[in-house]
Amino acid sequence: MRIAAIGAAADPTLVTNNVNSQPAPEYTVPIAATIWKNFYKDSVALMRIAQSVGERDGLARVSLLMGTPANKDMLLQARLFAPEIAEAAPADLMILVEGEQTAVAAALAEIEELLAGHDAATPSGERTEIAPRSIAMGLERLEDATLAQISVPGPYAAAEALKALKRGLHVFLFSDNVPLAEERAVKRLAARKGLLVMGPDCGTAIIGGVPLGFANAVRRGSIGLVGASGTGLQEVSVRIHELGEGVSHAIGTGSRDAYEEVGGVTLLAGIDLLARDAGTRVIVIVSKPPSTPVAVRALAAARTCGKPVVVLFLGEKPDSGGGVHPVATLEQAAAVAVALARGDTPGIASVSADDSVNGEIAKLAAAQRFWRGLYSGGTYCTEAQLVMKNSGIATWSNAPIDERYALPHGAASREHTAIDLGADEFTVGRPHPMIDFQARAARLIEEARDPEVAVVVLDVVLGYGANSDPAGELAPAMEKARAIASRDGRNVIVIGFVCGTDGDPQDLAEQTARLRGAGMVLAPNSSAAARLAARIVAGR
């Protein structure tokens, strides 16, 4: 597929710039609030700007968000709302900076410079080419495009997707906050036209070897993936690459596609596309359990597609037969798919971390009996809870598999806890934890102060869009956490796994070496990391 990427935006207009000399009572430091009218950049670009500027001394938080009602509500919950942004419209960019007054002023100036950079002059004085701001402009630049990548405010996303579909384009819809009724309408039109809509809120895809959103550099091959889980697709594609096979396509469906109201339109279309694709020999479905009607239709499609299908519905295990191979973990999904692609008998053997961890276990104090998971991916958080459940360990979480163990909003960890740090409650005013490790680093140190914590598990995601140097961000925090425990006569075992390949821009070999050097016990994958943590705490 040829890709035309668009981000609809008008010229920015700075309308307010108010640094409070006396903070409102609910804030401990001043907050500057600024609106850029009719200005849009996708969330990844905004997160990178927030991360870059947020590294300045004297700043507490930097937030760049579109002025949607959902984003305003999140800012209110995070106590980061300011009166100056009350009138922001969904197409307006809200900029909030919290910190010392001098640092805030400098941060606002830097943000303005970075946001205006897309229209900056070259050294020769010539203006850089303006990015396409409509489907029509994109097609003028790339007449043979077959896919439109759309990232605009949620209230306008469906309209742009409809424009693309009417021009015969498949759609990768990165935008979120799209009304469910509009998602349903867009996908029904796509189904009638035989086109694919990945999203809304689709963060990962690989189409014909081209990565979209957050994705890893994996070799081309005969295994096709489809599913609602971004980090799940990344993890399975990476492990397929690691095992020596490759990916034909990885089709993200969007997080709500498996809802009964949407009907699994993209999931079913993805299965059909991969079934008809001559380069795909094996299909993998990765998802949290779909609604019952969607699951029935998806399994029926899998059994009649004419190709072997590996099915991972996290927490559920459908019946096998008819070419369907159910699995329980991301690790198993990759291993079974590779075996099928090679014509081997599929098995579910698991790999483990080496025995060097036994020395770390021996250093634990008697009172250390709990594990804590600090995840950037919601799928990793869910999978870990399931692994723990199978070991008889109940886990508290902000994204629980059992509502009896739902962790209240903003609550500290208790007993065994797994946290999805990519949830909205943690990303308001901060970049996503796949990009910015500050929140996880602080939380790691906090967990290390708890005398009952034995193990902390972390995921480290490489690839396009992710942090350029995760080891550099995590190493100081790991060393500090272990030093805190050591001073108290304890040990804290930091278990990690890296979702990355030798082709990713961060340099997989260097990252793993530096993480080990900082004291991380590296597990081969997400499933193995959770199993190792369960083994350590199960008998304590």
Backbone torsions as a table, in degrees:
resi	resn	phi	psi	omega
1	MET	NA	138.2	169.4
2	ARG	-89.3	145.0	-170.6
3	ILE	-120.3	129.6	170.7
4	ALA	-111.3	114.4	-178.1
5	ALA	-97.5	133.3	-179.8
6	ILE	-130.9	155.1	170.9
7	GLY	-147.4	98.6	-173.5
8	ALA	-65.1	129.2	-179.8
9	ALA	-158.4	145.8	171.1
10	ALA	-97.6	173.1	178.1
11	ASP	-63.4	138.9	-176.6
12	PRO	-73.9	145.2	174.0
13	THR	-130.4	120.5	179.2
14	LEU	-82.5	118.5	-173.8
15	VAL	-109.9	-22.2	176.2
16	THR	-141.7	154.9	176.5
17	ASN	-157.0	83.4	-169.9
18	ASN	-119.5	103.7	173.7
19	VAL	-94.0	118.0	-176.1
20	ASN	-74.7	121.8	177.3
21	SER	-74.6	-29.3	175.6
22	GLN	-121.1	110.2	-176.7
23	PRO	-66.1	152.2	173.4
24	ALA	-64.0	156.4	-173.8
25	PRO	-55.0	-32.3	-175.7
26	GLU	-78.2	-7.9	-178.7
27	TYR	-109.5	146.3	178.8
28	THR	-93.4	-18.0	178.6
29	VAL	-138.9	161.6	-177.7
30	PRO	-63.8	151.4	174.6
31	ILE	-122.6	128.4	172.6
32	ALA	-99.0	134.6	-179.0
33	ALA	-123.8	128.6	-176.9
34	THR	-137.0	144.0	174.7
35	ILE	-120.3	133.8	167.6
36	TRP	-106.2	114.6	-176.0
37	LYS	-72.7	137.4	174.0
38	ASN	50.2	48.8	-178.1
39	PHE	-131.4	129.6	-177.4
40	TYR	-132.8	133.1	164.1
41	LYS	-132.0	149.0	-178.1
42	ASP	-69.0	164.2	-170.1
43	SER	-64.8	-31.6	178.9
44	VAL	-64.6	-45.0	178.3
45	ALA	-61.9	-41.9	179.6
46	LEU	-65.9	-39.7	178.8
47	MET	-63.8	-37.5	-179.4
48	ARG	-68.4	-38.9	176.6
49	ILE	-64.4	-44.3	179.4
50	ALA	-61.4	-40.5	179.5
51	GLN	-65.2	-45.4	-178.0
52	SER	-62.2	-48.3	-177.7
53	VAL	-71.0	-36.3	-177.0
54	GLY	-64.9	-12.5	178.6
55	GLU	-76.8	-8.0	178.1
56	ARG	-64.3	142.9	174.1
57	ASP	-64.6	145.3	175.6
58	GLY	88.7	3.1	178.9
59	LEU	-107.4	138.8	176.5
60	ALA	-94.1	-48.9	-179.6
61	ARG	-149.0	146.8	173.6
62	VAL	-128.7	126.9	-176.3
63	SER	-131.0	128.5	173.9
64	LEU	-125.2	110.6	-175.2
65	LEU	-138.5	149.9	172.9
66	MET	-72.4	154.2	-171.7
67	GLY	-83.5	45.0	178.7
68	THR	-78.3	155.4	176.5
69	PRO	-56.7	-38.3	-179.9
70	ALA	-63.8	-41.9	179.7
71	ASN	-68.0	-37.9	177.1
72	LYS	-63.5	-39.9	179.2
73	ASP	-64.1	-40.1	178.7
74	MET	-64.3	-39.1	178.9
75	LEU	-64.9	-38.1	176.4
76	LEU	-61.8	-44.8	-179.9
77	GLN	-64.1	-32.4	-179.3
78	ALA	-86.0	3.6	-179.1
79	ARG	57.4	40.7	-179.1
80	LEU	-123.1	12.2	-178.3
81	PHE	-82.1	144.5	177.4
82	ALA	-133.1	148.1	-176.2
83	PRO	-57.3	-30.3	-175.6
84	GLU	-62.5	-20.3	-177.7
85	ILE	-101.6	4.5	-175.8
86	ALA	-58.7	-34.9	-175.7
87	GLU	-91.5	5.9	-179.4
88	ALA	-62.4	134.9	177.2
89	ALA	-93.6	164.9	-179.4
90	PRO	-57.3	-26.0	179.5
91	ALA	-88.9	0.5	-179.6
92	ASP	-95.6	146.9	176.2
93	LEU	-94.5	125.3	176.8
94	MET	-97.7	129.6	178.9
95	ILE	-120.4	122.1	178.0
96	LEU	-128.9	131.7	-180.0
97	VAL	-129.3	127.5	-177.8
98	GLU	-117.1	127.5	179.1
99	GLY	164.2	-164.3	179.0
100	GLU	-69.0	146.7	-168.5
101	GLN	-59.6	-43.6	179.8
102	THR	-64.0	-42.8	179.7
103	ALA	-65.4	-36.9	179.6
104	VAL	-62.7	-45.5	-179.6
105	ALA	-61.1	-44.2	178.9
106	ALA	-65.4	-37.3	179.9
107	ALA	-64.9	-42.6	179.2
108	LEU	-61.2	-39.7	178.9
109	ALA	-64.9	-40.6	179.8
110	GLU	-67.7	-41.2	178.5
111	ILE	-60.3	-45.0	179.5
112	GLU	-58.6	-42.2	179.4
113	GLU	-64.5	-42.6	-178.9
114	LEU	-68.8	-39.5	179.1
115	LEU	-67.6	-35.4	-179.7
116	ALA	-79.5	-7.8	-174.1
117	GLY	-60.7	-24.9	-177.8
118	HIS	-66.0	-17.4	-177.8
119	ASP	-116.4	16.9	-173.9
120	ALA	-72.9	154.6	177.6
121	ALA	-78.1	149.5	175.5
122	THR	-77.8	167.6	179.1
123	PRO	-56.9	-27.5	-179.2
124	SER	-81.0	-3.8	-179.6
125	GLY	95.7	-6.6	180.0
126	GLU	-82.0	149.1	178.5
127	ARG	-81.2	140.6	175.9
128	THR	-71.6	156.1	-178.7
129	GLU	-66.8	132.5	179.5
130	ILE	-74.7	133.2	179.9
131	ALA	-65.1	148.3	177.6
132	PRO	-56.3	137.5	-178.2
133	ARG	-118.9	13.6	176.3
134	SER	-157.6	162.6	175.7
135	ILE	-59.6	-42.1	-179.1
136	ALA	-61.8	-44.8	179.0
137	MET	-62.6	-38.9	178.8
138	GLY	-62.6	-41.9	-179.2
139	LEU	-71.9	-26.3	174.2
140	GLU	-65.0	-35.3	179.3
141	ARG	-78.3	-32.7	-172.0
142	LEU	-139.2	82.7	-170.8
143	GLU	-64.2	-28.9	-177.0
144	ASP	-96.3	17.6	176.9
145	ALA	-61.8	143.1	176.9
146	THR	-119.3	-3.9	-178.5
147	LEU	-141.3	136.1	175.7
148	ALA	-108.3	127.8	173.4
149	GLN	-97.2	118.1	-171.1
150	ILE	-118.4	128.0	176.1
151	SER	-142.4	90.3	-179.7
152	VAL	-132.6	167.8	178.5
153	PRO	-54.5	144.5	-175.7
154	GLY	-49.1	-43.9	-178.0
155	PRO	-62.1	-19.4	-177.7
156	TYR	-108.4	-6.0	-171.8
157	ALA	-66.2	-43.4	-178.1
158	ALA	-61.8	-39.7	179.8
159	ALA	-62.6	-42.2	178.6
160	GLU	-66.9	-38.2	178.3
161	ALA	-63.7	-40.7	178.4
162	LEU	-63.1	-39.1	177.3
163	LYS	-60.5	-43.6	-179.6
164	ALA	-65.0	-44.3	-179.5
165	LEU	-62.6	-39.9	-179.3
166	LYS	-66.9	-20.4	175.2
167	ARG	-94.7	8.9	175.5
168	GLY	81.7	21.6	-177.6
169	LEU	-100.9	138.7	164.7
170	HIS	-67.2	162.3	-173.9
171	VAL	-132.7	130.5	165.8
172	PHE	-107.3	108.2	-171.3
173	LEU	-106.1	96.3	-178.4
174	PHE	-74.6	-25.0	-175.2
175	SER	-59.1	145.7	171.5
176	ASP	-115.6	-170.5	-178.1
177	ASN	57.5	35.5	174.8
178	VAL	-93.0	126.6	179.2
179	PRO	-54.4	141.9	-175.8
180	LEU	-59.8	-39.4	179.7
181	ALA	-62.5	-36.4	179.0
182	GLU	-71.8	-37.8	175.3
183	GLU	-59.8	-44.0	-179.9
184	ARG	-62.0	-43.3	-178.9
185	ALA	-64.9	-43.5	-179.9
186	VAL	-62.3	-44.1	-176.2
187	LYS	-72.0	-31.9	176.4
188	ARG	-67.2	-38.4	175.4
189	LEU	-64.3	-43.1	179.0
190	ALA	-58.6	-42.9	-179.9
191	ALA	-62.6	-40.9	179.9
192	ARG	-65.3	-31.9	-177.3
193	LYS	-93.8	-0.6	-179.7
194	GLY	70.1	31.9	-179.0
195	LEU	-114.6	166.8	-174.7
196	LEU	-112.2	129.9	172.1
197	VAL	-116.5	109.2	177.0
198	MET	-93.5	108.0	-175.9
199	GLY	120.8	-170.2	4.8
200	PRO	-65.1	170.6	179.4
201	ASP	58.8	40.4	177.0
202	CYS	-96.9	117.3	-175.0
203	GLY	-101.0	-14.5	-173.5
204	THR	-143.2	134.6	170.1
205	ALA	-162.2	155.8	170.9
206	ILE	-134.7	114.4	-177.4
207	ILE	-117.7	114.1	-179.8
208	GLY	58.6	33.0	179.8
209	GLY	87.8	-3.5	-179.4
210	VAL	-96.5	118.0	179.3
211	PRO	-76.8	138.7	176.8
212	LEU	-123.7	135.9	-178.0
213	GLY	67.7	-139.4	176.0
214	PHE	-84.7	118.1	179.3
215	ALA	-156.5	165.7	-178.6
216	ASN	-110.1	162.0	178.5
217	ALA	-84.3	94.0	180.0
218	VAL	-113.7	151.3	-179.1
219	ARG	-70.1	154.1	173.5
220	ARG	-71.2	148.6	-179.7
221	GLY	-169.4	-159.3	-169.4
222	SER	-105.7	9.8	-178.1
223	ILE	-107.3	123.2	179.5
224	GLY	-105.8	139.8	-178.1
225	LEU	-117.6	147.8	173.1
226	VAL	-148.1	137.6	179.8
227	GLY	173.0	167.1	-177.4
228	ALA	-87.8	-7.2	-173.8
229	SER	-100.2	116.3	179.4
230	GLY	-66.7	-54.2	-180.0
231	THR	-68.4	-28.6	175.4
232	GLY	-63.6	-45.1	176.5
233	LEU	-62.2	-40.7	178.5
234	GLN	-62.8	-47.7	-177.1
235	GLU	-62.1	-45.9	-178.1
236	VAL	-67.4	-41.6	179.9
237	SER	-64.3	-38.6	179.0
238	VAL	-65.6	-43.2	-179.0
239	ARG	-70.0	-32.7	173.6
240	ILE	-61.7	-45.8	177.2
241	HIS	-60.2	-45.3	-178.8
242	GLU	-60.2	-34.1	-179.3
243	LEU	-84.2	1.3	173.0
244	GLY	98.5	1.4	177.6
245	GLU	-107.5	-174.8	-175.4
246	GLY	-141.6	177.2	-172.7
247	VAL	-114.4	130.5	175.0
248	SER	-78.6	-55.3	176.0
249	HIS	-147.4	150.3	170.6
250	ALA	-125.5	112.0	-171.7
251	ILE	-105.8	111.2	174.0
252	GLY	-81.6	142.0	-176.7
253	THR	-103.3	-17.5	-169.1
254	GLY	95.0	149.3	-169.3
255	SER	-69.1	-21.6	-175.2
256	ARG	-105.6	4.1	-175.1
257	ASP	-60.1	-34.5	-176.8
258	ALA	-82.4	0.8	174.5
259	TYR	-65.6	149.6	177.9
260	GLU	-60.9	-34.3	-178.2
261	GLU	-65.0	-31.6	179.5
262	VAL	-90.7	-35.4	172.5
263	GLY	88.6	11.8	178.4
264	GLY	66.6	31.8	-175.1
265	VAL	-57.7	-48.2	-178.1
266	THR	-73.5	-35.8	176.1
267	LEU	-58.0	-47.9	180.0
268	LEU	-66.9	-40.6	178.2
269	ALA	-64.9	-37.5	178.5
270	GLY	-65.3	-42.2	176.8
271	ILE	-60.3	-44.3	-179.7
272	ASP	-64.1	-43.3	179.8
273	LEU	-61.2	-46.0	-178.8
274	LEU	-68.7	-32.4	177.3
275	ALA	-65.0	-35.2	-179.0
276	ARG	-87.9	-11.3	-177.5
277	ASP	-77.3	120.8	-176.6
278	ALA	-65.6	-24.1	-178.2
279	GLY	-86.1	-4.0	-178.9
280	THR	-105.4	123.7	178.6
281	ARG	-105.7	-27.6	-177.7
282	VAL	-133.3	141.0	179.8
283	ILE	-115.3	139.7	175.9
284	VAL	-122.7	129.1	174.6
285	ILE	-107.2	126.1	-179.2
286	VAL	-125.4	119.9	-177.5
287	SER	-166.1	155.0	160.3
288	LYS	-66.5	160.0	-174.8
289	PRO	-55.3	124.7	175.9
290	PRO	-70.6	168.7	170.5
291	SER	-59.5	156.8	-175.6
292	THR	-57.3	-47.0	178.9
293	PRO	-61.0	-38.6	179.6
294	VAL	-68.1	-42.3	178.8
295	ALA	-59.9	-42.7	179.7
296	VAL	-61.0	-46.6	-178.9
297	ARG	-67.6	-40.2	-179.3
298	ALA	-64.6	-42.5	179.8
299	LEU	-68.6	-36.1	175.9
300	ALA	-63.4	-42.0	177.6
301	ALA	-64.9	-39.2	179.3
302	ALA	-63.7	-39.5	-175.8
303	ARG	-75.9	-17.1	-178.0
304	THR	-112.3	5.3	-174.4
305	CYS	-79.5	-14.5	178.0
306	GLY	86.6	5.0	178.0
307	LYS	-131.7	153.1	175.4
308	PRO	-65.0	138.4	-177.4
309	VAL	-127.5	122.7	173.9
310	VAL	-90.0	127.7	-175.6
311	VAL	-119.3	120.1	172.7
312	LEU	-117.9	101.5	169.3
313	PHE	-105.1	97.5	-170.9
314	LEU	-52.9	120.4	179.2
315	GLY	94.6	-9.2	176.6
316	GLU	-132.0	154.7	179.7
317	LYS	-133.5	100.3	179.8
318	PRO	-69.5	166.4	178.8
319	ASP	-66.1	145.2	175.3
320	SER	-85.4	-178.4	179.9
321	GLY	103.7	156.6	-179.7
322	GLY	66.3	28.5	179.7
323	GLY	87.4	0.6	179.8
324	VAL	-93.7	131.3	-179.3
325	HIS	-121.9	94.3	-179.0
326	PRO	-74.0	142.7	177.6
327	VAL	-134.8	169.2	-174.3
328	ALA	-111.4	-19.1	-175.6
329	THR	-135.4	164.5	176.3
330	LEU	-62.6	-39.6	177.9
331	GLU	-58.7	-46.7	-179.5
332	GLN	-65.4	-37.2	179.3
333	ALA	-57.8	-45.8	179.9
334	ALA	-67.7	-45.3	-175.9
335	ALA	-64.4	-43.9	-179.6
336	VAL	-67.7	-40.1	178.3
337	ALA	-61.5	-42.6	179.2
338	VAL	-64.0	-43.6	179.0
339	ALA	-60.5	-44.9	179.6
340	LEU	-64.2	-40.1	179.2
341	ALA	-63.2	-29.2	-179.3
342	ARG	-92.5	-1.5	-179.2
343	GLY	78.5	16.5	179.6
344	ASP	-91.0	165.0	174.4
345	THR	-73.6	122.0	-177.3
346	PRO	-69.3	138.8	175.4
347	GLY	-129.2	173.9	-178.8
348	ILE	-124.9	33.5	178.2
349	ALA	-61.9	144.1	-177.7
350	SER	-112.6	146.6	175.6
351	VAL	-99.1	156.4	-176.1
352	SER	-129.5	162.6	172.1
353	ALA	-69.7	157.4	-178.9
354	ASP	-72.5	171.8	-173.0
355	ASP	-78.2	1.9	179.9
356	SER	-62.9	-19.9	179.8
357	VAL	-68.6	-19.1	-177.6
358	ASN	-60.5	-35.5	177.2
359	GLY	-65.1	-35.2	177.3
360	GLU	-69.0	-38.5	179.6
361	ILE	-62.6	-38.8	-177.8
362	ALA	-63.8	-21.3	-178.0
363	LYS	-87.7	-4.1	-179.3
364	LEU	-71.2	143.2	175.2
365	ALA	-79.2	161.9	-175.6
366	ALA	-60.7	-33.2	-175.9
367	ALA	-78.4	-11.6	-176.5
368	GLN	-80.7	110.8	-173.7
369	ARG	-141.7	-0.1	-176.2
370	PHE	-112.1	156.7	174.3
371	TRP	-116.8	152.5	176.7
372	ARG	-132.4	130.0	175.8
373	GLY	-109.1	128.4	-179.7
374	LEU	-119.1	94.2	-169.2
375	TYR	-109.0	144.7	172.4
376	SER	-91.4	-17.7	-179.2
377	GLY	-112.5	130.5	-179.1
378	GLY	-63.8	-33.1	179.2
379	THR	-65.9	-39.9	176.9
380	TYR	-61.0	-41.6	-179.4
381	CYS	-63.0	-42.7	178.9
382	THR	-66.1	-47.5	-179.1
383	GLU	-59.2	-42.5	-178.9
384	ALA	-62.2	-41.7	178.1
385	GLN	-62.0	-37.4	179.0
386	LEU	-67.8	-40.9	177.0
387	VAL	-61.4	-44.3	178.9
388	MET	-63.5	-42.5	179.4
389	LYS	-58.3	-40.9	178.9
390	ASN	-65.8	-19.4	176.7
391	SER	-98.0	9.2	179.1
392	GLY	78.8	20.8	-176.7
393	ILE	-110.8	115.4	176.5
394	ALA	-83.2	135.3	-173.3
395	THR	-124.5	128.2	173.1
396	TRP	-75.4	147.4	-179.4
397	SER	-161.3	154.5	169.8
398	ASN	-79.9	-8.4	174.5
399	ALA	-132.2	66.1	-168.4
400	PRO	-75.4	148.8	170.5
401	ILE	-86.7	-13.8	177.3
402	ASP	-131.5	113.9	-174.0
403	GLU	-62.0	-17.1	176.4
404	ARG	-65.5	-19.8	-177.9
405	TYR	-114.4	32.4	177.2
406	ALA	-74.0	124.5	179.6
407	LEU	-84.5	124.8	-179.1
408	PRO	-57.9	152.6	180.0
409	HIS	-55.4	125.2	177.2
410	GLY	78.4	3.2	-177.2
411	ALA	-76.0	151.8	175.5
412	ALA	-73.9	163.5	177.4
413	SER	-62.7	153.4	175.3
414	ARG	-143.9	141.2	179.1
415	GLU	44.3	-131.3	175.3
416	HIS	-82.5	127.3	-175.2
417	THR	-140.2	136.9	171.8
418	ALA	-123.8	127.4	-175.3
419	ILE	-116.1	130.9	169.0
420	ASP	-91.0	100.2	-177.3
421	LEU	-79.3	-1.1	173.8
422	GLY	-89.9	-1.7	178.2
423	ALA	-67.6	156.8	-175.2
424	ASP	-54.3	-37.1	-175.7
425	GLU	-61.5	-21.0	-179.0
426	PHE	-104.2	-13.2	-174.9
427	THR	-103.5	-5.0	176.0
428	VAL	-67.6	121.8	-179.9
429	GLY	81.0	1.4	179.8
430	ARG	-140.1	150.6	173.9
431	PRO	-66.6	163.8	178.2
432	HIS	-61.8	144.7	-176.8
433	PRO	-65.5	-12.1	171.0
434	MET	-72.5	-20.3	-179.7
435	ILE	-102.2	-45.7	-174.8
436	ASP	-117.6	121.4	-175.9
437	PHE	-94.2	4.7	-174.7
438	GLN	-59.7	-46.6	-177.3
439	ALA	-64.0	-40.7	-179.9
440	ARG	-70.7	-37.4	177.9
441	ALA	-62.2	-43.8	178.8
442	ALA	-65.3	-39.9	-179.5
443	ARG	-68.5	-36.5	177.4
444	LEU	-60.1	-44.9	179.0
445	ILE	-65.1	-39.3	177.4
446	GLU	-61.2	-44.5	-179.8
447	GLU	-65.6	-34.6	-179.0
448	ALA	-66.4	-22.6	178.9
449	ARG	-76.6	-16.1	-179.1
450	ASP	-78.9	116.5	-175.7
451	PRO	-66.8	-10.4	-179.5
452	GLU	-98.7	-1.4	-178.9
453	VAL	-87.4	126.8	178.1
454	ALA	-101.8	-36.6	-170.5
455	VAL	-136.8	138.3	169.8
456	VAL	-123.7	130.8	-179.2
457	VAL	-110.7	134.4	-179.8
458	LEU	-129.7	142.1	167.7
459	ASP	-98.7	146.5	177.8
460	VAL	-127.5	106.4	-174.7
461	VAL	-100.7	122.4	174.9
462	LEU	-98.5	-176.3	175.0
463	GLY	112.6	-175.7	-178.8
464	TYR	-67.0	133.3	178.8
465	GLY	89.2	-18.7	-177.2
466	ALA	-84.0	172.9	179.4
467	ASN	-55.6	139.1	-176.1
468	SER	-75.8	-18.3	-178.9
469	ASP	-149.5	71.3	-179.0
470	PRO	-58.5	-39.6	-178.9
471	ALA	-61.9	-39.8	178.5
472	GLY	-64.3	-30.2	178.4
473	GLU	-78.2	-39.1	-171.9
474	LEU	-87.3	-32.6	-172.9
475	ALA	-54.7	-49.3	-179.6
476	PRO	-61.3	-37.4	-179.7
477	ALA	-68.4	-40.3	178.2
478	MET	-63.7	-43.8	-179.4
479	GLU	-63.6	-40.3	179.1
480	LYS	-67.4	-41.7	-179.8
481	ALA	-61.2	-44.6	-178.5
482	ARG	-69.0	-33.9	178.1
483	ALA	-67.8	-38.2	177.5
484	ILE	-60.7	-46.9	179.9
485	ALA	-65.0	-40.6	-177.9
486	SER	-63.2	-39.0	179.9
487	ARG	-63.1	-27.2	179.5
488	ASP	-94.3	11.9	179.5
489	GLY	74.1	24.5	-179.3
490	ARG	-121.6	-179.8	171.2
491	ASN	-133.6	148.1	170.7
492	VAL	-126.2	125.6	-177.6
493	ILE	-92.8	119.1	177.8
494	VAL	-100.4	109.5	178.1
495	ILE	-99.5	134.6	178.5
496	GLY	-137.7	164.8	170.5
497	PHE	-142.9	148.8	-177.0
498	VAL	-110.0	123.0	173.0
499	CYS	-95.8	92.7	-176.3
500	GLY	-167.6	164.1	179.7
501	THR	-125.2	170.1	179.0
502	ASP	-69.7	-7.9	177.0
503	GLY	-99.4	-4.9	-179.3
504	ASP	-70.3	151.2	-174.4
505	PRO	-67.0	-16.5	-175.8
506	GLN	-82.2	-8.9	-177.8
507	ASP	71.3	88.4	-175.1
508	LEU	-55.3	-46.7	-176.4
509	ALA	-62.3	-43.1	-179.8
510	GLU	-66.9	-41.7	-179.5
511	GLN	-62.2	-47.1	-178.5
512	THR	-64.7	-39.2	179.4
513	ALA	-63.3	-41.3	-178.5
514	ARG	-71.8	-35.0	177.7
515	LEU	-66.8	-43.0	176.4
516	ARG	-62.3	-41.7	-179.4
517	GLY	-62.0	-26.9	179.3
518	ALA	-87.9	0.6	175.5
519	GLY	103.9	7.3	178.9
520	MET	-77.5	133.8	170.8
521	VAL	-86.5	111.6	-174.3
522	LEU	-90.9	122.0	173.8
523	ALA	-91.4	157.7	-176.0
524	PRO	-67.8	-25.3	-176.9
525	ASN	-165.4	-178.9	-176.5
526	SER	-64.2	-42.7	-178.1
527	SER	-64.1	-43.8	-179.3
528	ALA	-65.7	-35.9	178.5
529	ALA	-63.1	-44.2	179.3
530	ALA	-66.2	-40.3	179.1
531	ARG	-64.1	-40.1	179.8
532	LEU	-64.6	-43.7	177.4
533	ALA	-61.3	-41.1	178.8
534	ALA	-63.6	-41.0	179.7
535	ARG	-62.6	-38.2	-176.9
536	ILE	-68.8	-43.5	-172.8
537	VAL	-91.5	-15.9	-174.0
538	ALA	-60.6	-38.0	-175.6
539	GLY	-97.4	10.3	-174.8
540	ARG	-97.7	NA	NA
